[in-house]
Amino acid sequence: MSVCGECSSLGEVKGDLSERKQRLERVEDRVSKNSSPVAAATWSGSERMLKKDYGREVKKARENKNLTMEELSKKISVKKSVIRRIENEDLKPDGKISEKLERELDIELYDENEENSFESGGQNENLTIGDVTEVK
């Protein structure tokens, strides 16, 4: 940070700025090397969005197949508590679990509706995170 001479006497130097930049670059390199296609899709704008009522859909499909939470958990190799948390929408399933649920229950947990996709359209480029997130 650059400050005037008068203000510089009020603080102290916490470290060499070039050292911080180098650490930040190393972290950014690791993140970009370890990024999955799903993470890349998030930034490219082509992300599939988890349906708003995913938990209810999982529970309904499980009950329609006459499966208990325990039976479903064994079929897709997860703990019963994971199924319960997903059905209560306390946990959003990751890619692998959602694929297993979709396959086992013959459902779609993701959609690509326009209402879920984000495009600014140039109308308001000063959006905040509150403008594009949903609070439970």
Z-matrix of the N, CA and C atoms (Angstrom, degrees):
N
C 1 1.434
C 2 1.515 1 107.40
N 3 1.286 2 115.95 1 139.06
C 4 1.460 3 120.97 2 177.58
C 5 1.516 4 109.18 3 -100.12
N 6 1.331 5 116.16 4 131.36
C 7 1.457 6 121.27 5 177.69
C 8 1.517 7 109.19 6 -135.15
N 9 1.326 8 114.54 7 162.28
C 10 1.464 9 118.40 8 179.28
C 11 1.532 10 109.71 9 -73.04
N 12 1.313 11 116.95 10 167.48
C 13 1.454 12 122.43 11 -178.55
C 14 1.513 13 112.64 12 -59.22
N 15 1.340 14 116.69 13 -38.76
C 16 1.462 15 120.64 14 -179.36
C 17 1.528 16 111.25 15 -65.00
N 18 1.331 17 116.40 16 -43.24
C 19 1.466 18 120.80 17 -178.51
C 20 1.523 19 112.20 18 -73.90
N 21 1.323 20 117.30 19 -28.80
C 22 1.459 21 119.75 20 -177.62
C 23 1.519 22 112.20 21 -63.88
N 24 1.328 23 116.99 22 -23.99
C 25 1.460 24 119.30 23 179.64
C 26 1.532 25 111.87 24 -75.66
N 27 1.326 26 117.32 25 -11.03
C 28 1.459 27 121.02 26 -177.42
C 29 1.525 28 113.56 27 -88.26
N 30 1.306 29 117.37 28 -11.56
C 31 1.457 30 119.66 29 -176.59
C 32 1.503 31 111.46 30 -128.80
N 33 1.326 32 114.08 31 -169.21
C 34 1.456 33 119.61 32 177.87
C 35 1.518 34 108.85 33 -138.43
N 36 1.303 35 116.06 34 153.61
C 37 1.452 36 122.21 35 179.56
C 38 1.526 37 107.70 36 -78.70
N 39 1.330 38 116.07 37 125.41
C 40 1.468 39 120.71 38 -177.25
C 41 1.523 40 112.31 39 -91.71
N 42 1.275 41 117.81 40 -11.43
C 43 1.457 42 120.50 41 179.80
C 44 1.510 43 110.18 42 163.71
N 45 1.293 44 114.49 43 168.75
C 46 1.454 45 120.55 44 -179.81
C 47 1.524 46 108.96 45 -71.65
N 48 1.315 47 116.68 46 129.13
C 49 1.454 48 121.90 47 -178.03
C 50 1.522 49 111.29 48 -62.57
N 51 1.322 50 117.79 49 -37.41
C 52 1.465 51 119.78 50 -179.50
C 53 1.531 52 110.72 51 -65.06
N 54 1.330 53 117.24 52 -34.15
C 55 1.464 54 121.00 53 177.63
C 56 1.531 55 110.27 54 -64.74
N 57 1.323 56 117.31 55 -41.66
C 58 1.466 57 121.17 56 178.00
C 59 1.533 58 110.88 57 -64.88
N 60 1.314 59 116.56 58 -41.22
C 61 1.468 60 120.20 59 178.56
C 62 1.523 61 110.65 60 -62.35
N 63 1.323 62 116.81 61 -40.74
C 64 1.455 63 120.39 62 179.45
C 65 1.520 64 111.08 63 -64.58
N 66 1.338 65 117.94 64 -42.08
C 67 1.462 66 120.77 65 177.47
C 68 1.522 67 110.88 66 -62.87
N 69 1.315 68 116.69 67 -43.16
C 70 1.461 69 121.21 68 179.19
C 71 1.527 70 110.71 69 -62.27
N 72 1.314 71 117.37 70 -42.32
C 73 1.466 72 120.94 71 178.70
C 74 1.522 73 111.19 72 -63.52
N 75 1.355 74 117.15 73 -39.66
C 76 1.462 75 119.99 74 178.06
C 77 1.527 76 111.09 75 -63.60
N 78 1.322 77 117.23 76 -42.21
C 79 1.461 78 121.29 77 178.72
C 80 1.527 79 109.82 78 -64.28
N 81 1.329 80 116.92 79 -44.80
C 82 1.466 81 120.22 80 179.45
C 83 1.522 82 110.95 81 -62.01
N 84 1.319 83 117.81 82 -38.05
C 85 1.466 84 121.31 83 177.81
C 86 1.518 85 110.56 84 -63.44
N 87 1.348 86 116.95 85 -44.99
C 88 1.464 87 120.10 86 178.98
C 89 1.511 88 111.33 87 -62.20
N 90 1.319 89 116.90 88 -42.35
C 91 1.459 90 120.55 89 -179.56
C 92 1.516 91 110.29 90 -63.77
N 93 1.320 92 117.67 91 -44.85
C 94 1.464 93 119.41 92 -178.45
C 95 1.521 94 112.00 93 -68.80
N 96 1.337 95 118.16 94 -33.20
C 97 1.461 96 120.87 95 177.87
C 98 1.522 97 111.65 96 -71.14
N 99 1.333 98 116.94 97 -33.83
C 100 1.456 99 121.52 98 -177.00
C 101 1.516 100 113.12 99 -93.95
N 102 1.321 101 117.57 100 1.40
C 103 1.457 102 119.91 101 -178.32
C 104 1.509 103 110.37 102 -67.50
N 105 1.323 104 114.85 103 135.67
C 106 1.448 105 120.82 104 177.61
C 107 1.517 106 109.25 105 -88.39
N 108 1.350 107 118.09 106 164.59
C 109 1.450 108 119.91 107 175.58
C 110 1.522 109 112.21 108 -57.89
N 111 1.341 110 116.61 109 -31.18
C 112 1.463 111 119.53 110 178.84
C 113 1.519 112 109.70 111 -65.74
N 114 1.334 113 117.02 112 -44.16
C 115 1.456 114 119.75 113 179.10
C 116 1.527 115 110.45 114 -64.14
N 117 1.316 116 116.74 115 -38.46
C 118 1.458 117 119.95 116 178.29
C 119 1.513 118 110.68 117 -64.24
N 120 1.316 119 116.81 118 -38.57
C 121 1.458 120 120.46 119 179.47
C 122 1.519 121 110.58 120 -64.11
N 123 1.324 122 116.87 121 -32.17
C 124 1.453 123 120.39 122 179.57
C 125 1.523 124 109.93 123 -59.49
N 126 1.304 125 116.26 124 -42.83
C 127 1.451 126 119.75 125 -176.90
C 128 1.511 127 112.64 126 -83.11
N 129 1.326 128 118.32 127 -21.10
C 130 1.456 129 119.53 128 -178.82
C 131 1.515 130 112.21 129 -84.03
N 132 1.326 131 117.14 130 -9.68
C 133 1.451 132 120.05 131 177.94
C 134 1.519 133 113.74 132 89.39
N 135 1.334 134 118.56 133 3.11
C 136 1.455 135 120.59 134 -178.40
C 137 1.526 136 111.51 135 -105.19
N 138 1.297 137 116.91 136 23.98
C 139 1.457 138 122.35 137 -177.36
C 140 1.525 139 111.28 138 -69.53
N 141 1.326 140 114.48 139 137.00
C 142 1.462 141 119.35 140 171.37
C 143 1.520 142 106.73 141 -79.26
N 144 1.297 143 116.64 142 139.13
C 145 1.458 144 121.01 143 -177.04
C 146 1.517 145 110.35 144 -104.29
N 147 1.330 146 116.00 145 136.10
C 148 1.449 147 122.29 146 176.33
C 149 1.526 148 108.27 147 -66.42
N 150 1.319 149 116.49 148 133.06
C 151 1.461 150 120.04 149 -179.16
C 152 1.524 151 110.38 150 -60.92
N 153 1.308 152 115.51 151 149.82
C 154 1.470 153 120.17 152 -178.02
C 155 1.512 154 112.51 153 -63.08
N 156 1.326 155 117.65 154 -35.20
C 157 1.469 156 121.17 155 -177.49
C 158 1.524 157 111.55 156 -107.09
N 159 1.326 158 116.61 157 39.61
C 160 1.463 159 121.23 158 -176.19
C 161 1.527 160 112.62 159 -58.75
N 162 1.325 161 117.78 160 -37.27
C 163 1.457 162 121.05 161 -178.47
C 164 1.519 163 112.06 162 -65.86
N 165 1.317 164 115.08 163 -43.89
C 166 1.463 165 119.93 164 178.96
C 167 1.520 166 110.29 165 -64.58
N 168 1.328 167 116.26 166 -38.14
C 169 1.463 168 119.98 167 179.60
C 170 1.528 169 111.78 168 -66.02
N 171 1.321 170 117.27 169 -40.59
C 172 1.462 171 121.12 170 177.38
C 173 1.524 172 110.08 171 -63.41
N 174 1.329 173 116.63 172 -47.15
C 175 1.462 174 120.47 173 -178.43
C 176 1.527 175 111.09 174 -62.58
N 177 1.323 176 116.78 175 -44.66
C 178 1.467 177 121.36 176 -179.55
C 179 1.527 178 110.81 177 -61.46
N 180 1.326 179 117.12 178 -45.81
C 181 1.468 180 121.22 179 -179.82
C 182 1.522 181 111.04 180 -65.61
N 183 1.333 182 116.85 181 -40.17
C 184 1.469 183 120.59 182 178.92
C 185 1.525 184 110.07 183 -62.69
N 186 1.322 185 116.36 184 -45.72
C 187 1.466 186 120.33 185 179.84
C 188 1.531 187 111.48 186 -66.37
N 189 1.334 188 117.66 187 -36.81
C 190 1.471 189 121.00 188 177.83
C 191 1.526 190 111.66 189 -63.59
N 192 1.329 191 116.50 190 -28.50
C 193 1.467 192 120.63 191 177.96
C 194 1.528 193 111.31 192 -91.81
N 195 1.322 194 115.95 193 7.57
C 196 1.473 195 122.54 194 179.89
C 197 1.527 196 112.62 195 54.44
N 198 1.328 197 115.51 196 43.55
C 199 1.463 198 121.22 197 177.72
C 200 1.519 199 109.47 198 -107.88
N 201 1.316 200 115.85 199 141.54
C 202 1.462 201 119.58 200 171.27
C 203 1.525 202 107.36 201 -84.17
N 204 1.320 203 115.90 202 167.29
C 205 1.470 204 119.22 203 176.64
C 206 1.522 205 110.10 204 -59.41
N 207 1.316 206 115.92 205 -39.71
C 208 1.463 207 120.55 206 -178.72
C 209 1.533 208 111.01 207 -64.61
N 210 1.328 209 117.57 208 -43.15
C 211 1.469 210 121.14 209 179.46
C 212 1.525 211 110.71 210 -63.32
N 213 1.331 212 116.23 211 -44.84
C 214 1.461 213 119.55 212 179.05
C 215 1.519 214 110.83 213 -63.94
N 216 1.323 215 116.37 214 -41.71
C 217 1.467 216 119.28 215 -179.21
C 218 1.525 217 111.64 216 -61.12
N 219 1.341 218 116.89 217 -37.67
C 220 1.469 219 119.99 218 178.07
C 221 1.521 220 110.98 219 -68.89
N 222 1.331 221 116.95 220 -39.09
C 223 1.465 222 120.46 221 -178.54
C 224 1.522 223 112.65 222 -64.36
N 225 1.338 224 116.64 223 -34.45
C 226 1.467 225 118.53 224 -177.83
C 227 1.529 226 112.48 225 -107.52
N 228 1.344 227 116.20 226 8.56
C 229 1.475 228 122.89 227 174.07
C 230 1.524 229 114.09 228 60.14
N 231 1.335 230 115.10 229 49.15
C 232 1.462 231 120.20 230 172.11
C 233 1.524 232 107.76 231 -133.24
N 234 1.317 233 116.63 232 166.76
C 235 1.461 234 120.56 233 178.51
C 236 1.527 235 110.33 234 -72.91
N 237 1.313 236 114.56 235 152.67
C 238 1.461 237 120.77 236 177.78
C 239 1.528 238 110.52 237 -58.75
N 240 1.315 239 117.10 238 -36.30
C 241 1.467 240 121.15 239 -179.13
C 242 1.529 241 111.91 240 -63.39
N 243 1.330 242 116.36 241 -29.98
C 244 1.467 243 120.27 242 177.76
C 245 1.525 244 109.34 243 -66.85
N 246 1.328 245 116.88 244 -43.96
C 247 1.469 246 121.01 245 177.80
C 248 1.524 247 109.98 246 -61.31
N 249 1.327 248 116.57 247 -45.64
C 250 1.467 249 120.82 248 -179.78
C 251 1.527 250 110.75 249 -60.53
N 252 1.322 251 117.07 250 -44.75
C 253 1.470 252 120.85 251 -179.07
C 254 1.525 253 111.88 252 -67.04
N 255 1.327 254 117.07 253 -35.32
C 256 1.464 255 120.41 254 176.69
C 257 1.526 256 109.85 255 -67.09
N 258 1.327 257 116.71 256 -45.84
C 259 1.465 258 120.36 257 -179.52
C 260 1.525 259 111.67 258 -63.96
N 261 1.318 260 117.46 259 -32.76
C 262 1.466 261 121.41 260 177.21
C 263 1.523 262 112.24 261 -84.10
N 264 1.327 263 115.89 262 -1.89
C 265 1.469 264 123.89 263 -178.20
C 266 1.527 265 112.05 264 60.28
N 267 1.332 266 115.12 265 32.21
C 268 1.459 267 120.99 266 172.41
C 269 1.521 268 110.30 267 -89.47
N 270 1.329 269 116.03 268 -12.91
C 271 1.460 270 122.40 269 -178.72
C 272 1.515 271 108.92 270 -140.32
N 273 1.325 272 115.80 271 129.74
C 274 1.462 273 119.99 272 174.39
C 275 1.526 274 107.19 273 -91.19
N 276 1.331 275 116.96 274 127.30
C 277 1.472 276 118.36 275 -177.41
C 278 1.521 277 111.39 276 -67.77
N 279 1.338 278 115.50 277 140.17
C 280 1.464 279 118.78 278 175.81
C 281 1.522 280 109.19 279 -75.99
N 282 1.309 281 116.85 280 -179.97
C 283 1.463 282 121.64 281 -175.68
C 284 1.517 283 114.31 282 -55.73
N 285 1.326 284 117.38 283 -47.75
C 286 1.467 285 120.72 284 -177.19
C 287 1.524 286 111.69 285 -66.42
N 288 1.320 287 116.97 286 -45.07
C 289 1.464 288 119.87 287 -178.84
C 290 1.524 289 110.38 288 -66.93
N 291 1.323 290 117.03 289 -41.80
C 292 1.464 291 118.46 290 -179.71
C 293 1.527 292 111.10 291 -64.96
N 294 1.330 293 117.72 292 -36.48
C 295 1.466 294 120.09 293 176.36
C 296 1.525 295 110.80 294 -62.89
N 297 1.334 296 116.39 295 -43.58
C 298 1.466 297 120.28 296 179.12
C 299 1.522 298 110.94 297 -63.38
N 300 1.340 299 116.73 298 -43.28
C 301 1.463 300 120.29 299 178.97
C 302 1.524 301 111.19 300 -63.00
N 303 1.316 302 116.24 301 -45.18
C 304 1.466 303 120.16 302 -179.80
C 305 1.527 304 110.83 303 -61.31
N 306 1.314 305 115.98 304 -42.83
C 307 1.468 306 120.23 305 -179.21
C 308 1.531 307 111.52 306 -68.57
N 309 1.319 308 117.00 307 -46.64
C 310 1.462 309 121.22 308 -176.26
C 311 1.529 310 112.83 309 -70.40
N 312 1.336 311 116.25 310 -37.74
C 313 1.458 312 120.08 311 -176.11
C 314 1.531 313 113.47 312 -99.34
N 315 1.323 314 115.96 313 -3.63
C 316 1.459 315 121.72 314 -179.64
C 317 1.533 316 111.29 315 55.81
N 318 1.329 317 114.34 316 54.52
C 319 1.466 318 121.19 317 179.93
C 320 1.518 319 109.97 318 -132.67
N 321 1.323 320 116.59 319 168.55
C 322 1.461 321 123.50 320 173.53
C 323 1.522 322 107.57 321 -115.18
N 324 1.324 323 117.60 322 118.25
C 325 1.455 324 121.11 323 179.09
C 326 1.521 325 112.21 324 -93.48
N 327 1.314 326 116.79 325 -13.86
C 328 1.459 327 121.20 326 -177.36
C 329 1.513 328 109.81 327 -118.58
N 330 1.319 329 114.70 328 150.26
C 331 1.453 330 118.82 329 171.69
C 332 1.518 331 108.70 330 -139.82
N 333 1.293 332 114.95 331 165.92
C 334 1.459 333 120.59 332 -179.08
C 335 1.521 334 109.63 333 -122.63
N 336 1.322 335 116.45 334 40.03
C 337 1.455 336 120.48 335 178.80
C 338 1.512 337 110.41 336 -63.93
N 339 1.319 338 115.52 337 150.94
C 340 1.451 339 119.55 338 179.24
C 341 1.514 340 111.79 339 -64.27
N 342 1.330 341 117.40 340 -29.98
C 343 1.457 342 118.89 341 -179.55
C 344 1.517 343 111.34 342 -66.52
N 345 1.346 344 117.36 343 -22.32
C 346 1.462 345 120.34 344 178.56
C 347 1.510 346 113.06 345 -93.23
N 348 1.321 347 118.33 346 -13.69
C 349 1.455 348 119.73 347 -178.56
C 350 1.516 349 109.44 348 -89.96
N 351 1.309 350 116.06 349 150.37
C 352 1.447 351 121.15 350 -177.06
C 353 1.509 352 109.76 351 -110.73
N 354 1.307 353 115.94 352 120.27
C 355 1.453 354 121.99 353 171.75
C 356 1.510 355 106.71 354 -140.58
N 357 1.301 356 117.07 355 126.34
C 358 1.452 357 118.99 356 -176.83
C 359 1.518 358 111.47 357 -74.99
N 360 1.329 359 117.84 358 -28.34
C 361 1.459 360 120.32 359 -179.67
C 362 1.510 361 112.72 360 63.00
N 363 1.324 362 117.32 361 13.50
C 364 1.453 363 120.71 362 177.75
C 365 1.522 364 113.24 363 74.98
N 366 1.315 365 118.38 364 1.08
C 367 1.455 366 120.18 365 -177.10
C 368 1.523 367 111.51 366 -75.03
N 369 1.317 368 116.97 367 -42.96
C 370 1.450 369 119.94 368 -177.96
C 371 1.519 370 108.26 369 -144.81
N 372 1.295 371 116.56 370 97.80
C 373 1.457 372 120.01 371 -176.78
C 374 1.525 373 112.20 372 -87.64
N 375 1.330 374 118.19 373 -0.47
C 376 1.455 375 121.84 374 -179.85
C 377 1.520 376 110.90 375 -104.41
N 378 1.325 377 116.71 376 45.19
C 379 1.453 378 121.14 377 179.57
C 380 1.517 379 110.14 378 -74.85
N 381 1.323 380 115.39 379 149.40
C 382 1.458 381 120.61 380 174.83
C 383 1.515 382 108.28 381 -104.27
N 384 1.311 383 117.03 382 171.12
C 385 1.457 384 120.08 383 179.38
C 386 1.528 385 110.74 384 -63.30
N 387 1.315 386 117.15 385 -29.65
C 388 1.460 387 121.17 386 177.56
C 389 1.512 388 112.98 387 -65.42
N 390 1.342 389 117.27 388 -23.96
C 391 1.457 390 121.19 389 179.36
C 392 1.521 391 112.65 390 -75.28
N 393 1.321 392 117.05 391 -22.69
C 394 1.469 393 119.92 392 -173.99
C 395 1.509 394 114.53 393 -120.39
N 396 1.344 395 118.10 394 8.13
C 397 1.456 396 120.61 395 178.56
C 398 1.522 397 110.45 396 -115.71
N 399 1.312 398 114.38 397 161.09
C 400 1.456 399 120.89 398 178.52
C 401 1.517 400 109.00 399 -116.36
N 402 1.295 401 117.27 400 129.21
C 403 1.458 402 122.11 401 -179.59
C 404 1.521 403 108.57 402 -99.92
N 405 1.333 404 115.88 403 129.40
C 406 1.480 405 120.18 404 179.47
C 407 1.498 406 110.39 405 -78.67
